[in-house]
């Protein structure tokens, strides 16, 4: 049995070693490889999903933004469609995939309408798993796993609907869900605050764990930051890809007869907080939670299902190697 201890030394006692240079090495590697993020948007028609997605990335990234001008029919069933873009800013390249779910919540009978979305998310996990257990796997496995699901809640001002509760209750177990109140400028400040409080109560009552999840806070600093975020969720948002002149500045906003709703003004709506969470402060954490928690739970479950055949023999992978051996080498 090996035993040992770890001591902390300041290298300045003996001169500069250069350990800090690893940060620059990691930065260069990341810049060279680029980044991938896959965001799903879910909500019934007319809640501004495409507009908000375009506003988040200040680009025409939503599926509807690149469609023909022909009016899109409302699908009879939920159709899951994705579109990818490469966005570059200050030398940082990111492949963004936006996954849309037209048809969700638009039917007469919306019972179990969450199931096709759950099936899609699990299919991406399965695809990644099959690549992972392949002996001749790619050097860099393409990642189509859904990292985050933005769920759009209609601005009713009352409470969550049964369809909202059912969707988030089931899907929060397999993906990071960030709920938002859509078109929040249709609510007064009092209505908005009341609605947000009711939604938080409904989430607690139904044991729905939305992102950032309490149990995944890594330390006291994380907990302090995430508690502030959790106290604000759901974010009351307004999206717009139109610019207007306000006090001599060009700003994204929505013009009404009462004035201009400034999208990035936190006294008008909470879009800026949502953007900061998804892009500026928590994007990597969202991806890490997807990989180390949601995908890992799926992977373990699948291995437990497939490790033994009905006769008790180890399951054989398509390449002839016992599946549990393949995965033990990959871990």
ABEGO torsion letter per residue (X at the ends): XBBBBBBBBBAAAAEBAGAAAAAAAAAAAAAAAEBBBBBBBBEBBGAGAAAAAAAAAGBBABAAAABBABBBBBBABBBBBBBBBBBBBGGBBBBBBBBBBBGBGABABABGAAAAAAAAAAAAAAAAAAAAABAABBABBBBABBABBBBBBBBAGBBBBAAAAAAAAAAAAABBBBBBBBGAAABBAAAAAAAAAAAAAAAAAAGBBBOBBAAABABAAAAAAAAAAAAAOBBBBBBBABBBBBGGBBBBBBBBAAEBBBAABAAABAAAAAAAAAAAAAAAAAAAAAAAAAAAAAAAAAAAAAABBAAGBBBBBAAGBBAAAAAAAAX
